[in-house]
Every structure is written in C-alpha cells, then in structure tokens.
Amino acid sequence: MGAIVHTLQNFFGTDKIAFSAFSNKSCTTRSFERFSDALNEIIDARVWGGIHFRTADMQGAVLGKKVAHYLEKHYFQPVQ
C-alpha cells in the first residue's frame, strides 16, 4: 500500500486529495482527506487485527516509499 500511496502523491504533487474507497466484502465505504490517511488506517487495522507488529508495517511503508521513488525515477517519464 505504501508504494501506491507515494506513487499517487508523486503523480498529483500533493498528499491532500480527498477520495472514497468501497469494500465489496463488507459493503462499506471509507472516505479519506489525504492519501496518507488511508495508509495510516491500514497500518492501524493490521496492528489492531493482530496480523502484524507496528514496526513491520512502518518498515513496509518506508519500503513502499523507496519503490515509488524508484518508479518515479526509472519508469514514469513525461510524455512528449
């Protein structure tokens, strides 16, 4: 999730873009003011659900940021 969040931040040039996401599984819609709000909620949910330790999710978010930076530098290029 971290790579997606940081890629969207890089693409739009900002973190502050409101959006909503719908879950077919629970038939619920979650709304967020920022991309990073969604990432923080996912990290919290995994910790609270007992799936991961917080440090693992935080390290995953850092790795995702590095992946997004690599993609921005090597893959996503301006169209001319």
Biopython code that builds the backbone (N, CA, C, O; Angstrom):
import numpy as np
from Bio.PDB.StructureBuilder import StructureBuilder

atoms = [
    (1, "MET", "N", (0.819, -1.193, 0.000)),
    (1, "MET", "CA", (0.000, 0.000, 0.000)),
    (1, "MET", "C", (0.859, 1.252, 0.000)),
    (1, "MET", "O", (0.490, 2.260, -0.603)),
    (2, "GLY", "N", (2.010, 1.197, 0.676)),
    (2, "GLY", "CA", (2.880, 2.360, 0.744)),
    (2, "GLY", "C", (3.345, 2.816, -0.623)),
    (2, "GLY", "O", (3.415, 4.017, -0.883)),
    (3, "ALA", "N", (3.665, 1.870, -1.507)),
    (3, "ALA", "CA", (4.119, 2.237, -2.849)),
    (3, "ALA", "C", (3.000, 2.930, -3.621)),
    (3, "ALA", "O", (3.255, 3.894, -4.343)),
    (4, "ILE", "N", (1.774, 2.455, -3.478)),
    (4, "ILE", "CA", (0.638, 3.077, -4.176)),
    (4, "ILE", "C", (0.418, 4.493, -3.661)),
    (4, "ILE", "O", (0.256, 5.426, -4.447)),
    (5, "VAL", "N", (0.412, 4.654, -2.343)),
    (5, "VAL", "CA", (0.183, 5.970, -1.739)),
    (5, "VAL", "C", (1.237, 6.963, -2.199)),
    (5, "VAL", "O", (0.901, 8.074, -2.608)),
    (6, "HIS", "N", (2.496, 6.581, -2.141)),
    (6, "HIS", "CA", (3.561, 7.504, -2.515)),
    (6, "HIS", "C", (3.592, 7.761, -4.021)),
    (6, "HIS", "O", (3.959, 8.854, -4.450)),
    (7, "THR", "N", (3.215, 6.777, -4.822)),
    (7, "THR", "CA", (3.120, 6.988, -6.265)),
    (7, "THR", "C", (2.018, 7.998, -6.577)),
    (7, "THR", "O", (2.202, 8.875, -7.420)),
    (8, "LEU", "N", (0.872, 7.880, -5.902)),
    (8, "LEU", "CA", (-0.212, 8.851, -6.100)),
    (8, "LEU", "C", (0.196, 10.251, -5.631)),
    (8, "LEU", "O", (-0.136, 11.245, -6.276)),
    (9, "GLN", "N", (0.909, 10.324, -4.520)),
    (9, "GLN", "CA", (1.401, 11.621, -4.041)),
    (9, "GLN", "C", (2.340, 12.241, -5.066)),
    (9, "GLN", "O", (2.245, 13.434, -5.352)),
    (10, "ASN", "N", (3.242, 11.443, -5.620)),
    (10, "ASN", "CA", (4.171, 11.949, -6.638)),
    (10, "ASN", "C", (3.433, 12.382, -7.892)),
    (10, "ASN", "O", (3.746, 13.426, -8.464)),
    (11, "PHE", "N", (2.457, 11.595, -8.328)),
    (11, "PHE", "CA", (1.721, 11.893, -9.560)),
    (11, "PHE", "C", (0.938, 13.197, -9.431)),
    (11, "PHE", "O", (0.997, 14.051, -10.316)),
    (12, "PHE", "N", (0.204, 13.349, -8.325)),
    (12, "PHE", "CA", (-0.628, 14.536, -8.146)),
    (12, "PHE", "C", (0.136, 15.713, -7.546)),
    (12, "PHE", "O", (-0.358, 16.840, -7.560)),
    (13, "GLY", "N", (1.330, 15.466, -7.022)),
    (13, "GLY", "CA", (2.123, 16.535, -6.442)),
    (13, "GLY", "C", (1.647, 16.992, -5.073)),
    (13, "GLY", "O", (2.075, 18.036, -4.580)),
    (14, "THR", "N", (0.772, 16.224, -4.464)),
    (14, "THR", "CA", (0.250, 16.555, -3.143)),
    (14, "THR", "C", (-0.299, 15.302, -2.471)),
    (14, "THR", "O", (-0.649, 14.322, -3.128)),
    (15, "ASP", "N", (-0.362, 15.363, -1.162)),
    (15, "ASP", "CA", (-0.966, 14.281, -0.381)),
    (15, "ASP", "C", (-2.441, 14.563, -0.140)),
    (15, "ASP", "O", (-3.225, 13.648, 0.116)),
    (16, "LYS", "N", (-2.812, 15.833, -0.224)),
    (16, "LYS", "CA", (-4.155, 16.261, 0.176)),
    (16, "LYS", "C", (-5.145, 16.174, -0.993)),
    (16, "LYS", "O", (-5.460, 17.170, -1.644)),
    (17, "ILE", "N", (-5.612, 14.972, -1.229)),
    (17, "ILE", "CA", (-6.669, 14.732, -2.211)),
    (17, "ILE", "C", (-7.685, 13.809, -1.550)),
    (17, "ILE", "O", (-7.367, 12.683, -1.165)),
    (18, "ALA", "N", (-8.894, 14.299, -1.428)),
    (18, "ALA", "CA", (-9.960, 13.514, -0.803)),
    (18, "ALA", "C", (-10.431, 12.422, -1.770)),
    (18, "ALA", "O", (-10.531, 12.640, -2.978)),
    (19, "PHE", "N", (-10.715, 11.251, -1.212)),
    (19, "PHE", "CA", (-11.235, 10.151, -2.025)),
    (19, "PHE", "C", (-11.990, 9.178, -1.129)),
    (19, "PHE", "O", (-11.869, 9.220, 0.095)),
    (20, "SER", "N", (-12.762, 8.310, -1.750)),
    (20, "SER", "CA", (-13.511, 7.278, -1.044)),
    (20, "SER", "C", (-13.178, 5.928, -1.658)),
    (20, "SER", "O", (-12.883, 5.834, -2.849)),
    (21, "ALA", "N", (-13.228, 4.885, -0.840)),
    (21, "ALA", "CA", (-12.971, 3.524, -1.298)),
    (21, "ALA", "C", (-14.100, 2.623, -0.798)),
    (21, "ALA", "O", (-14.480, 2.677, 0.371)),
    (22, "PHE", "N", (-14.623, 1.803, -1.691)),
    (22, "PHE", "CA", (-15.724, 0.906, -1.357)),
    (22, "PHE", "C", (-15.199, -0.515, -1.224)),
    (22, "PHE", "O", (-14.382, -0.956, -2.032)),
    (23, "SER", "N", (-15.666, -1.236, -0.200)),
    (23, "SER", "CA", (-15.297, -2.635, 0.008)),
    (23, "SER", "C", (-16.472, -3.524, -0.363)),
    (23, "SER", "O", (-17.547, -3.420, 0.228)),
    (24, "ASN", "N", (-16.269, -4.400, -1.343)),
    (24, "ASN", "CA", (-17.309, -5.359, -1.714)),
    (24, "ASN", "C", (-17.537, -6.381, -0.604)),
    (24, "ASN", "O", (-18.648, -6.879, -0.421)),
    (25, "LYS", "N", (-16.477, -6.684, 0.129)),
    (25, "LYS", "CA", (-16.581, -7.704, 1.173)),
    (25, "LYS", "C", (-17.481, -7.259, 2.318)),
    (25, "LYS", "O", (-18.346, -8.015, 2.761)),
    (26, "SER", "N", (-17.278, -6.031, 2.800)),
    (26, "SER", "CA", (-18.076, -5.561, 3.940)),
    (26, "SER", "C", (-19.183, -4.598, 3.528)),
    (26, "SER", "O", (-19.963, -4.148, 4.367)),
    (27, "CYS", "N", (-19.250, -4.281, 2.235)),
    (27, "CYS", "CA", (-20.254, -3.335, 1.704)),
    (27, "CYS", "C", (-20.215, -1.996, 2.449)),
    (27, "CYS", "O", (-21.254, -1.420, 2.772)),
    (28, "THR", "N", (-19.008, -1.518, 2.712)),
    (28, "THR", "CA", (-18.837, -0.230, 3.376)),
    (28, "THR", "C", (-17.981, 0.687, 2.516)),
    (28, "THR", "O", (-17.183, 0.233, 1.696)),
    (29, "THR", "N", (-18.160, 1.968, 2.717)),
    (29, "THR", "CA", (-17.356, 2.977, 2.033)),
    (29, "THR", "C", (-16.594, 3.775, 3.079)),
    (29, "THR", "O", (-17.179, 4.258, 4.048)),
    (30, "ARG", "N", (-15.304, 3.910, 2.884)),
    (30, "ARG", "CA", (-14.454, 4.724, 3.761)),
    (30, "ARG", "C", (-14.018, 5.944, 2.970)),
    (30, "ARG", "O", (-13.668, 5.838, 1.795)),
    (31, "SER", "N", (-14.040, 7.094, 3.608)),
    (31, "SER", "CA", (-13.620, 8.340, 2.966)),
    (31, "SER", "C", (-12.395, 8.884, 3.687)),
    (31, "SER", "O", (-12.265, 8.768, 4.906)),
    (32, "PHE", "N", (-11.505, 9.478, 2.908)),
    (32, "PHE", "CA", (-10.250, 9.993, 3.439)),
    (32, "PHE", "C", (-10.005, 11.387, 2.871)),
    (32, "PHE", "O", (-10.401, 11.689, 1.745)),
    (33, "GLU", "N", (-9.350, 12.229, 3.660)),
    (33, "GLU", "CA", (-8.991, 13.579, 3.219)),
    (33, "GLU", "C", (-7.647, 13.589, 2.504)),
    (33, "GLU", "O", (-7.383, 14.458, 1.673)),
    (34, "ARG", "N", (-6.802, 12.621, 2.831)),
    (34, "ARG", "CA", (-5.445, 12.548, 2.276)),
    (34, "ARG", "C", (-5.106, 11.089, 1.945)),
    (34, "ARG", "O", (-5.665, 10.160, 2.529)),
    (35, "PHE", "N", (-4.182, 10.908, 1.001)),
    (35, "PHE", "CA", (-3.710, 9.556, 0.695)),
    (35, "PHE", "C", (-3.072, 8.926, 1.935)),
    (35, "PHE", "O", (-3.286, 7.748, 2.219)),
    (36, "SER", "N", (-2.291, 9.717, 2.669)),
    (36, "SER", "CA", (-1.594, 9.182, 3.846)),
    (36, "SER", "C", (-2.563, 8.755, 4.943)),
    (36, "SER", "O", (-2.227, 7.886, 5.748)),
    (37, "ASP", "N", (-3.760, 9.344, 4.995)),
    (37, "ASP", "CA", (-4.753, 8.910, 5.983)),
    (37, "ASP", "C", (-5.155, 7.456, 5.747)),
    (37, "ASP", "O", (-5.339, 6.696, 6.697)),
    (38, "ALA", "N", (-5.288, 7.074, 4.484)),
    (38, "ALA", "CA", (-5.641, 5.686, 4.160)),
    (38, "ALA", "C", (-4.512, 4.741, 4.574)),
    (38, "ALA", "O", (-4.766, 3.677, 5.137)),
    (39, "LEU", "N", (-3.265, 5.130, 4.294)),
    (39, "LEU", "CA", (-2.134, 4.294, 4.673)),
    (39, "LEU", "C", (-2.072, 4.125, 6.183)),
    (39, "LEU", "O", (-1.860, 3.017, 6.674)),
    (40, "ASN", "N", (-2.255, 5.209, 6.922)),
    (40, "ASN", "CA", (-2.228, 5.124, 8.387)),
    (40, "ASN", "C", (-3.341, 4.235, 8.920)),
    (40, "ASN", "O", (-3.133, 3.491, 9.878)),
    (41, "GLU", "N", (-4.521, 4.302, 8.310)),
    (41, "GLU", "CA", (-5.626, 3.455, 8.760)),
    (41, "GLU", "C", (-5.351, 1.978, 8.474)),
    (41, "GLU", "O", (-5.689, 1.116, 9.284)),
    (42, "ILE", "N", (-4.751, 1.692, 7.351)),
    (42, "ILE", "CA", (-4.411, 0.306, 7.018)),
    (42, "ILE", "C", (-3.375, -0.241, 7.997)),
    (42, "ILE", "O", (-3.484, -1.379, 8.453)),
    (43, "ILE", "N", (-2.373, 0.571, 8.316)),
    (43, "ILE", "CA", (-1.365, 0.151, 9.289)),
    (43, "ILE", "C", (-2.031, -0.135, 10.629)),
    (43, "ILE", "O", (-1.777, -1.173, 11.241)),
    (44, "ASP", "N", (-2.884, 0.780, 11.088)),
    (44, "ASP", "CA", (-3.581, 0.582, 12.362)),
    (44, "ASP", "C", (-4.438, -0.683, 12.333)),
    (44, "ASP", "O", (-4.441, -1.454, 13.293)),
    (45, "ALA", "N", (-5.158, -0.896, 11.245)),
    (45, "ALA", "CA", (-6.045, -2.056, 11.152)),
    (45, "ALA", "C", (-5.261, -3.365, 11.231)),
    (45, "ALA", "O", (-5.706, -4.314, 11.876)),
    (46, "ARG", "N", (-4.112, -3.423, 10.587)),
    (46, "ARG", "CA", (-3.302, -4.640, 10.625)),
    (46, "ARG", "C", (-2.748, -4.906, 12.022)),
    (46, "ARG", "O", (-2.656, -6.053, 12.458)),
    (47, "VAL", "N", (-2.383, -3.829, 12.717)),
    (47, "VAL", "CA", (-1.877, -3.981, 14.086)),
    (47, "VAL", "C", (-3.014, -4.402, 15.015)),
    (47, "VAL", "O", (-2.879, -5.362, 15.774)),
    (48, "TRP", "N", (-4.131, -3.683, 14.952)),
    (48, "TRP", "CA", (-5.268, -3.987, 15.824)),
    (48, "TRP", "C", (-5.835, -5.372, 15.548)),
    (48, "TRP", "O", (-6.324, -6.042, 16.458)),
    (49, "GLY", "N", (-5.768, -5.803, 14.284)),
    (49, "GLY", "CA", (-6.275, -7.123, 13.924)),
    (49, "GLY", "C", (-5.321, -8.251, 14.300)),
    (49, "GLY", "O", (-5.655, -9.427, 14.148)),
    (50, "GLY", "N", (-4.136, -7.896, 14.788)),
    (50, "GLY", "CA", (-3.174, -8.911, 15.189)),
    (50, "GLY", "C", (-2.440, -9.554, 14.030)),
    (50, "GLY", "O", (-1.811, -10.599, 14.192)),
    (51, "ILE", "N", (-2.517, -8.933, 12.857)),
    (51, "ILE", "CA", (-1.864, -9.507, 11.680)),
    (51, "ILE", "C", (-0.368, -9.206, 11.683)),
    (51, "ILE", "O", (0.442, -10.068, 11.343)),
    (52, "HIS", "N", (0.004, -7.967, 12.072)),
    (52, "HIS", "CA", (1.402, -7.525, 12.045)),
    (52, "HIS", "C", (1.743, -6.764, 13.312)),
    (52, "HIS", "O", (0.859, -6.331, 14.051)),
    (53, "PHE", "N", (3.031, -6.607, 13.551)),
    (53, "PHE", "CA", (3.507, -5.669, 14.548)),
    (53, "PHE", "C", (3.643, -4.312, 13.871)),
    (53, "PHE", "O", (3.907, -4.242, 12.671)),
    (54, "ARG", "N", (3.465, -3.241, 14.625)),
    (54, "ARG", "CA", (3.530, -1.891, 14.047)),
    (54, "ARG", "C", (4.865, -1.641, 13.342)),
    (54, "ARG", "O", (4.896, -1.036, 12.271)),
    (55, "THR", "N", (5.970, -2.108, 13.941)),
    (55, "THR", "CA", (7.276, -1.861, 13.318)),
    (55, "THR", "C", (7.359, -2.479, 11.924)),
    (55, "THR", "O", (7.961, -1.894, 11.024)),
    (56, "ALA", "N", (6.763, -3.649, 11.739)),
    (56, "ALA", "CA", (6.780, -4.299, 10.427)),
    (56, "ALA", "C", (6.011, -3.465, 9.412)),
    (56, "ALA", "O", (6.465, -3.301, 8.279)),
    (57, "ASP", "N", (4.858, -2.939, 9.798)),
    (57, "ASP", "CA", (4.067, -2.129, 8.879)),
    (57, "ASP", "C", (4.738, -0.793, 8.586)),
    (57, "ASP", "O", (4.671, -0.299, 7.461)),
    (58, "MET", "N", (5.375, -0.211, 9.579)),
    (58, "MET", "CA", (6.082, 1.056, 9.364)),
    (58, "MET", "C", (7.273, 0.834, 8.420)),
    (58, "MET", "O", (7.535, 1.662, 7.547)),
    (59, "GLN", "N", (7.983, -0.270, 8.592)),
    (59, "GLN", "CA", (9.090, -0.587, 7.693)),
    (59, "GLN", "C", (8.575, -0.861, 6.281)),
    (59, "GLN", "O", (9.225, -0.511, 5.296)),
    (60, "GLY", "N", (7.410, -1.487, 6.193)),
    (60, "GLY", "CA", (6.791, -1.717, 4.886)),
    (60, "GLY", "C", (6.432, -0.415, 4.197)),
    (60, "GLY", "O", (6.580, -0.299, 2.980)),
    (61, "ALA", "N", (5.962, 0.568, 4.957)),
    (61, "ALA", "CA", (5.630, 1.875, 4.387)),
    (61, "ALA", "C", (6.888, 2.572, 3.876)),
    (61, "ALA", "O", (6.860, 3.219, 2.829)),
    (62, "VAL", "N", (7.980, 2.444, 4.605)),
    (62, "VAL", "CA", (9.252, 3.030, 4.160)),
    (62, "VAL", "C", (9.720, 2.352, 2.875)),
    (62, "VAL", "O", (10.162, 3.022, 1.942)),
    (63, "LEU", "N", (9.623, 1.028, 2.826)),
    (63, "LEU", "CA", (9.992, 0.295, 1.618)),
    (63, "LEU", "C", (9.113, 0.721, 0.445)),
    (63, "LEU", "O", (9.601, 0.896, -0.671)),
    (64, "GLY", "N", (7.819, 0.886, 0.701)),
    (64, "GLY", "CA", (6.909, 1.340, -0.350)),
    (64, "GLY", "C", (7.299, 2.702, -0.896)),
    (64, "GLY", "O", (7.191, 2.944, -2.098)),
    (65, "LYS", "N", (7.748, 3.587, -0.028)),
    (65, "LYS", "CA", (8.190, 4.915, -0.468)),
    (65, "LYS", "C", (9.414, 4.794, -1.372)),
    (65, "LYS", "O", (9.531, 5.512, -2.366)),
    (66, "LYS", "N", (10.324, 3.882, -1.025)),
    (66, "LYS", "CA", (11.511, 3.666, -1.854)),
    (66, "LYS", "C", (11.135, 3.094, -3.219)),
    (66, "LYS", "O", (11.714, 3.479, -4.234)),
    (67, "VAL", "N", (10.175, 2.185, -3.246)),
    (67, "VAL", "CA", (9.702, 1.618, -4.515)),
    (67, "VAL", "C", (9.085, 2.722, -5.371)),
    (67, "VAL", "O", (9.355, 2.801, -6.570)),
    (68, "ALA", "N", (8.261, 3.574, -4.764)),
    (68, "ALA", "CA", (7.630, 4.676, -5.502)),
    (68, "ALA", "C", (8.685, 5.624, -6.049)),
    (68, "ALA", "O", (8.558, 6.096, -7.179)),
    (69, "HIS", "N", (9.716, 5.909, -5.276)),
    (69, "HIS", "CA", (10.794, 6.787, -5.737)),
    (69, "HIS", "C", (11.511, 6.154, -6.930)),
    (69, "HIS", "O", (11.814, 6.840, -7.906)),
    (70, "TYR", "N", (11.779, 4.866, -6.857)),
    (70, "TYR", "CA", (12.423, 4.162, -7.968)),
    (70, "TYR", "C", (11.551, 4.236, -9.231)),
    (70, "TYR", "O", (12.050, 4.511, -10.322)),
    (71, "LEU", "N", (10.257, 3.989, -9.070)),
    (71, "LEU", "CA", (9.350, 4.047, -10.220)),
    (71, "LEU", "C", (9.324, 5.439, -10.835)),
    (71, "LEU", "O", (9.341, 5.588, -12.057)),
    (72, "GLU", "N", (9.283, 6.453, -9.982)),
    (72, "GLU", "CA", (9.256, 7.829, -10.482)),
    (72, "GLU", "C", (10.522, 8.137, -11.279)),
    (72, "GLU", "O", (10.466, 8.805, -12.312)),
    (73, "LYS", "N", (11.647, 7.653, -10.799)),
    (73, "LYS", "CA", (12.926, 7.966, -11.434)),
    (73, "LYS", "C", (13.169, 7.138, -12.702)),
    (73, "LYS", "O", (13.723, 7.652, -13.674)),
    (74, "HIS", "N", (12.760, 5.865, -12.703)),
    (74, "HIS", "CA", (13.110, 4.962, -13.800)),
    (74, "HIS", "C", (11.965, 4.578, -14.733)),
    (74, "HIS", "O", (12.209, 4.139, -15.857)),
    (75, "TYR", "N", (10.742, 4.733, -14.292)),
    (75, "TYR", "CA", (9.623, 4.230, -15.102)),
    (75, "TYR", "C", (8.714, 5.345, -15.580)),
    (75, "TYR", "O", (8.481, 5.486, -16.780)),
    (76, "PHE", "N", (8.199, 6.137, -14.656)),
    (76, "PHE", "CA", (7.258, 7.189, -15.017)),
    (76, "PHE", "C", (8.012, 8.383, -15.584)),
    (76, "PHE", "O", (8.655, 9.134, -14.850)),
    (77, "GLN", "N", (7.925, 8.545, -16.886)),
    (77, "GLN", "CA", (8.613, 9.639, -17.566)),
    (77, "GLN", "C", (7.574, 10.507, -18.279)),
    (77, "GLN", "O", (6.520, 10.016, -18.682)),
    (78, "PRO", "N", (7.880, 11.814, -18.432)),
    (78, "PRO", "CA", (6.938, 12.699, -19.128)),
    (78, "PRO", "C", (6.702, 12.225, -20.570)),
    (78, "PRO", "O", (7.614, 11.719, -21.223)),
    (79, "VAL", "N", (5.502, 12.394, -21.039)),
    (79, "VAL", "CA", (5.157, 12.061, -22.423)),
    (79, "VAL", "C", (5.402, 13.298, -23.274)),
    (79, "VAL", "O", (4.936, 14.389, -22.946)),
    (80, "GLN", "N", (6.126, 13.125, -24.351)),
    (80, "GLN", "CA", (6.448, 14.276, -25.200)),
    (80, "GLN", "C", (5.805, 14.159, -26.548)),
    (80, "GLN", "O", (5.971, 15.042, -27.390)),
]
sb = StructureBuilder()
sb.init_structure("model")
sb.init_model(0)
sb.init_chain("A")
sb.init_seg("    ")
for serial, (resi, resn, name, xyz) in enumerate(atoms, 1):
    if name == "N":
        sb.init_residue(resn, " ", resi, " ")
    sb.init_atom(name, np.array(xyz, "f"), 0.0, 1.0, " ", f" {name:<3s}", serial, name[0])
structure = sb.get_structure()
